[in-house]
């Protein structure tokens, strides 16, 4: 009888220790997870959201791709096409900065450049993307195909993330969310 009581107490103690240690329960971290290895895998989404197709992934530099950045940040770009329509292309960029404050500084530089190009329009808003505060920059394009252009930008650790293209906001948000950045 004493052995069975000791065995039951031992099992109860071990079960309590396992639960307290975190081995059981919610494995979702409170902060967004970012891949630690910087590479083309950051912009390659698998599986892609419904209706999208990955066209290409390439090496890029921020100064050649992003109008507000003059520094040569190395990075990657992926082009996604929505429903076979070139008018609905979405581009996902990831650039590596020296550190997290530099990445945040590039986000601010993009906001400042946008505000300078479109003063007083109030078209800069904050949205949540994968647990991050992302900035949505909205502008109107001119010409026969004129319409709204959306650009999402945020920093995660030392990575500057930019998602843009001639697609509507929901399509850009779908790629941004699927990126897990």
C-alpha positions, -999 to 999 in steps of 0.1 A, spaced: 0 0 0 28 24 9 45 17 -24 14 24 -45 9 58 -26 46 67 -32 42 57 -69 11 79 -73 28 108 -56 59 104 -77 38 104 -109 19 134 -98 51 153 -89 66 144 -123 35 155 -142 35 188 -123 72 194 -130 66 188 -167 37 212 -169 55 239 -150 87 235 -172 67 244 -203 71 211 -221 34 209 -223 11 238 -233 13 267 -257 44 268 -278 36 301 -294 61 328 -285 49 362 -274 72 380 -299 73 374 -336 98 349 -348 123 359 -374 146 334 -393 181 338 -380 197 330 -414 196 358 -439 191 344 -474 167 340 -503 145 318 -481 133 350 -463 114 361 -494 104 326 -507 69 318 -494 59 282 -494 30 276 -497 20 308 -515 -14 323 -508 -43 312 -530 -42 329 -564 -5 338 -562 24 324 -582 61 329 -574 78 343 -606 114 349 -595 138 355 -566 169 376 -571 197 394 -552 191 432 -550 204 462 -532 182 487 -514 196 518 -531 186 503 -565 151 491 -555 138 515 -528 135 552 -537 141 565 -501 172 545 -494 206 556 -507 226 530 -488 237 497 -505 220 473 -482 222 437 -496 190 419 -499 166 397 -518 134 403 -538 107 379 -548 81 387 -574 46 372 -570 19 374 -596 -18 373 -586 -43 355 -609 -19 358 -639 -23 396 -640 8 418 -644 -14 446 -629 -15 426 -597 21 419 -591 35 420 -555 71 424 -546 85 412 -513 119 426 -503 142 418 -473 173 438 -467 199 433 -440 209 463 -420 238 465 -395 215 462 -365 179 467 -354 181 504 -349 196 509 -384 167 488 -398 142 510 -379 160 541 -392 154 529 -428 117 525 -421 117 561 -408 136 573 -439 109 557 -461 82 574 -441 99 608 -443 104 604 -481 68 595 -486 56 625 -465 79 648 -485 65 634 -518 29 635 -507 27 663 -480 -4 667 -459 -23 637 -474 -25 617 -442 -18 585 -461 7 569 -436 -9 545 -412 2 518 -388 -11 482 -393 -2 449 -376 16 423 -398 28 391 -381 29 408 -347 49 438 -359 39 474 -362 41 479 -400 37 512 -418 13 514 -447 22 541 -472 -6 549 -497 -3 571 -527 -23 577 -559 -7 569 -592 -12 591 -623 -20 582 -659 -46 561 -676 -41 532 -652 -41 555 -622 -52 542 -588 -40 536 -553 -5 523 -547 2 506 -514 35 498 -497 40 480 -464 73 485 -446 86 473 -412 118 462 -394 123 429 -377 155 426 -358 182 438 -383 160 431 -414 141 458 -433 110 443 -450 92 460 -478 61 447 -497 48 467 -526 35 467 -562 6 477 -583 -18 453 -565 -45 463 -541 -39 464 -503 -55 430 -496 -31 413 -520 -1 431 -506 -12 422 -471 -16 385 -481 20 383 -492 32 403 -462 14 380 -438 24 348 -456 61 359 -454 62 353 -417 87 381 -414 
